[in-house]
Amino acid sequence: MKADCLTGKILNVYKILTNTGVEGPGRRFCIWVQGCRKHCKGCFAKDTWAFGVGKDYSTEDIWHEICEQKDIEGITLLGGEPFEQAQALVELTGRVKQAGLSVVCFTGNTIEELQNSENPFVRELLKNIDLLIDGGFEQENFDLSRPWVGSSNQRYIFLTDFYTPEVIKQYKNKIEMRISDDGKLEINGMGDFENFRKSFCLQLGKNDVK
């Protein structure tokens, strides 16, 4: 992939994983954006709610990181709420699509809400997404029977032919665990995180799982 220059719009980010196998189809570069207004009850990612407290990245810097990955088939946008930073993500995802990679995006909104948005960048971002997973987490509809989602209301919406329902059926929920630079155990993917934390921390005798 060629790391052509972008205009360098700023994206406020909670976390980036450059290569993961549990946040969508295949190996993926994942960006958790910072900031969300939905505040779903039981949300697994409350640390991503506050706005402006993440790390600022230019879209150019993120694109260069993506170009360094050798075996990914696309990027995944999570949060936080990606559509809160639609303008910067339009630029980044446009370059990703030009490179022949896929874009998967999780949103707490419904696609109908996004299609009716008065923000033109929201509608533009939709054009760059292959697979949209819409709907906020609903604790009362907790369901781990499908890959990557935690409640039964959430929908897989195929905006291009890059992925199909048959492809999704090949996957199951999994989690990954990493030790962060500050010594904490970080978990990503989809699973019953609350019970996992309780069980794991009980065995360790300390609260160092996030």
N, C-alpha and C positions, 0 to 999 in steps of 0.2 A: 504493500500500500504506500502511496505517495503522500507525505505529510504536507500538502499545500497549505499556504497561509490562510487563516480565517481573519475576520475583523477583530476577534478577541473579546467578544462579549463576556461578561462576568456571570458565573454560575455559583451560587452559594450552596455548598455541598456538605452533607453530614458524613458520608463515607463513600469510598470507592474501593471496589474489589476488581482487580485487573483481569482475573480469570477464575471463574467459578462454574460449577456444573449443576447448581440447584436453583437457579433463578430464571428458569425458562429453558427452551429447547437448546441442547448442545452446550458447548463451552461459551461463556459470555463475559463481557466487560460490563460491570454493574455500577450504576451511579445512584446513590441515595441522595436526593436533593433535600435541602433544609427548608422547612416551613410548610405548615398545613393548617387550614382553618376548619377542617371537618371534625377533628377530635372525637373519633368514633369510640364508643364505650368498649373497653377491652382491647384497644389497639395494642399491637405488639411493639410499636415503634414510637412511643411517646417522646423519646429524645429528639425526634425529628419535627416536632410540632412548632417550636419557637422559630420565628423568622430572624434572619440576619446574624445568627450565632454560629453558623458553620464556617468552614474554610472556603475562601474565595478562590476559584480557579477561572482562568480564561478558557474559552472554548478552544482556542488554539493549543493551549497546554494539554487539555484533555485529549484532543485529537492526536497529538503526538504520542501520548501514552497508548491510545488505541492502536496506532500504527506499529507500536513495538510488540504487540501481541501476535503470535504466529499461528495459533490454532483456534481462534474464536470464530464463531459464525455470526456474531452480532453483539449488540449492546442491549441492556435492560435498564429501564428508568423506573425507579421506585422512590419512596419518600417516607415522610413528606409527601407533597403533592407536586408532581412534575409540571402540571399545567399552570401552577403559580409562577413558574419561570419559563413560560412558553417561548418568549422571544429568543433567549439564548439557546434553548433546546432546538428551535427551528433551524438555527444555523448549524449546530453540531450534527443533528440527525440528517440534515441535508447532505453533508459531507459523508456521513456513514453510508447512506443509501447510494451515493455516487460510487462508493468503493465496493458495492455489491454485498454489503453486510445487512443483516436484518435488525429491525428495531422492535423490541417488546416494551410495552409501557403499562404500568399499573396506575390506576387512578381511583380516587374515592368518589369521583363524579360518575354519572351515567353518560353514555355516549350521546344521548338526547340532549342533556344539559350542555355538553361540549359543542355539539353541532349548532346549538342555538346561542352560543356565547357571543357577546358583542365585541370581544377581543379578537381581532383578526389573526393574531399569532396563535391563538388556541386552535382555530380552524386550520391554519397552515401546518401546525404540528401534527394534527390528525393525518394529514396527507403523507407524512413521512413515517408513519407507524404501520408495521405489518400486522402485529397482534396486540390488540388493546384488551386489557383485563380490567373491567369497569366495576364500580360499586364499592362503597365503603364496607369495612368489616362490620358484621352484625353479630354481636355476641349471642343473641338468642337463636341465631341460625348457624351456630358453630358446626363446621363440617370439613373434615380433612380427607374426604374420599376422592377428591380431584387434585391434580398437581398444582402447586404454587398458590392455591387460594385457601382461605380459612373459613369462609361461610358460604352457604348455598345460594345466596343472592348474586354473587359475583359471576360475571359472564365473560367467556372468551369471544371476542369479536374479531373476525378475520377481515382486515381492511385491505389486504392484498392476497395474492395466491402463494405467497412465500411459505405459509404454513396452512395446514388443513386440520379438521377435527381428528382425522385418522392419525396424524403425527402426534397430537396431544395425548392420545390414548396410549402411546408408547412409554409415557413417563409416570412416575409415582413421586409422592412427596418424599424429600430427603432433607437432611440438614448437614451442614459442614461446621467444623469447629476449628478455630485458630487461636493462638496465643498472641495477644497484642503486644506492642512495644512496652507498655506499662505493666505487663504481666497478667492481664485479665483474659479470661476465656470469652471469645466472641463467637456467637452462633448466628448463622444465617441459613436461609432456606425456609421450609414450612413444616411445622410440627406442633405438638402440644408443648409450647415453650414454657408455660407456667409450671406445669407438672415436672418438666425436665429440670427447670431451675431449682425447684424445691428438692427434688431427689438428689441432684448433683451437689447442691450446696450442703445438704444434710450430710452427704458422704465426705465432703471436704472440710466441713465445719467452718466455712467462711463465705462471705458474699462477694465473690469476685467473678460472677458470671453475668454477662450482659448480652 
